[in-house]
Amino acid sequence: MTSLTVDDGFVAILDAARANEPWAFERLFRWLGAPVAGYLRAQGAFDPDDLANEVFLQAFTHLDRFSGDETRFRTWVFAIAHHRLVDERRRAACRPRVRPGALDGFAAAPAGNVEDEVLESLGEQRVRELLGRLAPAQQSVLLLRILGDLTVAQTAEALGRSLGAVKALQRRGLACLRRELGAEAVPPGRPAA
């Protein structure tokens, strides 16, 4: 995971972003853009890349409200991402929409290595299936911890929950995944299919 530190000039980058220097915005986006989009994608956001852009637009236009170091900035950005995701879900409950690109497959012929595309699709589908078996709060905690690379304390802050609640959600979520995966394991002495 790429990290900015005070030694790398985080404070200087943040000050430059506050002064509307484009290179500073780009550096901050390169640092956290992929993890934020990954979190939103794994949470089933309607258009995760667009929503990630909205997250950074909000963060960049409200830099004057932020104070802290690199760790607090990361937590702050993921908190914005989580709140934007909740807002999107509330809006989506009122009006169904077709996902961007959902109809693209009808117009274009397959390209690239079909085997790789199928395996990748099955892998993503499997992860979504497993995550779908978790409670939404457990999903959020695990995804922020893994994709967001946040500590338990940062995750608690981003979700507005207590440290104990986040630890419990993480523990129960991992136990659920362990049970699910264990139930699918091949029993001892029985050949794999």
GIVEN-V114669 format. One record per residue. N is the residue number from 0. RES is the residue in three letters. D_LAST is the distance of its C-alpha to the last C-alpha in Angstrom with 2 decimals. Layout:
BEGIN
N_RES_D_LAST + N_RES_D_LAST
END
This chain:
BEGIN
0_MET_37.13 + 1_THR_40.55 + 2_SER_43.28 + 3_LEU_46.93 + 4_THR_49.24 + 5_VAL_52.92 + 6_ASP_53.30 + 7_ASP_51.78 + 8_GLY_54.38 + 9_PHE_52.56 + 10_VAL_55.92 + 11_ALA_57.43 + 12_ILE_54.56 + 13_LEU_54.87 + 14_ASP_58.65 + 15_ALA_58.29 + 16_ALA_55.94 + 17_ARG_58.53 + 18_ALA_61.07 + 19_ASN_58.91 + 20_GLU_58.03 + 21_PRO_55.20 + 22_TRP_53.76 + 23_ALA_53.30 + 24_PHE_51.37 + 25_GLU_49.16 + 26_ARG_48.53 + 27_LEU_47.61 + 28_PHE_45.32 + 29_ARG_43.58 + 30_TRP_43.07 + 31_LEU_41.55 + 32_GLY_40.74 + 33_ALA_37.09 + 34_PRO_36.22 + 35_VAL_38.07 + 36_ALA_36.44 + 37_GLY_32.99 + 38_TYR_33.84 + 39_LEU_35.10 + 40_ARG_32.12 + 41_ALA_29.65 + 42_GLN_31.93 + 43_GLY_31.64 + 44_ALA_35.20 + 45_PHE_36.41 + 46_ASP_37.45 + 47_PRO_36.63 + 48_ASP_38.64 + 49_ASP_41.65 + 50_LEU_41.45 + 51_ALA_41.24 + 52_ASN_44.38 + 53_GLU_46.05 + 54_VAL_45.20 + 55_PHE_46.88 + 56_LEU_49.77 + 57_GLN_50.42 + 58_ALA_50.13 + 59_PHE_52.37 + 60_THR_54.99 + 61_HIS_55.16 + 62_LEU_55.28 + 63_ASP_58.66 + 64_ARG_57.01 + 65_PHE_54.75 + 66_SER_55.89 + 67_GLY_53.94 + 68_ASP_51.98 + 69_GLU_48.78 + 70_THR_46.61 + 71_ARG_48.51 + 72_PHE_48.30 + 73_ARG_44.50 + 74_THR_44.40 + 75_TRP_46.97 + 76_VAL_45.08 + 77_PHE_41.83 + 78_ALA_43.93 + 79_ILE_45.31 + 80_ALA_41.84 + 81_HIS_40.74 + 82_HIS_43.93 + 83_ARG_43.63 + 84_LEU_40.08 + 85_VAL_41.44 + 86_ASP_44.30 + 87_GLU_42.00 + 88_ARG_39.98 + 89_ARG_43.27 + 90_ARG_44.46 + 91_ALA_41.22 + 92_ALA_41.49 + 93_CYS_44.79 + 94_ARG_43.80 + 95_PRO_40.47 + 96_ARG_39.97 + 97_VAL_37.73 + 98_ARG_35.88 + 99_PRO_37.40 + 100_GLY_35.60 + 101_ALA_33.70 + 102_LEU_35.42 + 103_ASP_35.42 + 104_GLY_32.39 + 105_PHE_34.42 + 106_ALA_37.13 + 107_ALA_35.38 + 108_ALA_33.07 + 109_PRO_29.99 + 110_ALA_30.95 + 111_GLY_29.38 + 112_ASN_25.96 + 113_VAL_23.76 + 114_GLU_20.49 + 115_ASP_21.96 + 116_GLU_23.29 + 117_VAL_20.04 + 118_LEU_18.23 + 119_GLU_21.34 + 120_SER_21.50 + 121_LEU_17.96 + 122_GLY_18.81 + 123_GLU_22.09 + 124_GLN_20.71 + 125_ARG_18.29 + 126_VAL_21.28 + 127_ARG_23.49 + 128_GLU_21.16 + 129_LEU_21.11 + 130_LEU_24.85 + 131_GLY_25.49 + 132_ARG_24.49 + 133_LEU_27.33 + 134_ALA_30.97 + 135_PRO_32.97 + 136_ALA_34.98 + 137_GLN_31.94 + 138_GLN_30.63 + 139_SER_34.07 + 140_VAL_34.38 + 141_LEU_31.04 + 142_LEU_31.58 + 143_LEU_35.16 + 144_ARG_34.26 + 145_ILE_31.46 + 146_LEU_32.52 + 147_GLY_36.18 + 148_ASP_36.27 + 149_LEU_38.68 + 150_THR_39.60 + 151_VAL_39.44 + 152_ALA_43.18 + 153_GLN_42.92 + 154_THR_40.13 + 155_ALA_42.35 + 156_GLU_45.25 + 157_ALA_43.34 + 158_LEU_42.11 + 159_GLY_45.38 + 160_ARG_43.78 + 161_SER_44.69 + 162_LEU_43.13 + 163_GLY_41.96 + 164_ALA_40.37 + 165_VAL_38.39 + 166_LYS_37.24 + 167_ALA_36.16 + 168_LEU_34.34 + 169_GLN_32.52 + 170_ARG_31.62 + 171_ARG_30.40 + 172_GLY_28.45 + 173_LEU_26.64 + 174_ALA_26.02 + 175_CYS_24.56 + 176_LEU_22.18 + 177_ARG_21.26 + 178_ARG_20.57 + 179_GLU_18.50 + 180_LEU_16.30 + 181_GLY_16.26 + 182_ALA_15.21 + 183_GLU_12.01 + 184_ALA_11.28 + 185_VAL_8.86 + 186_PRO_11.50 + 187_PRO_13.15 + 188_GLY_12.58 + 189_ARG_9.18 + 190_PRO_6.43 + 191_ALA_3.80 + 192_ALA_0.00
END
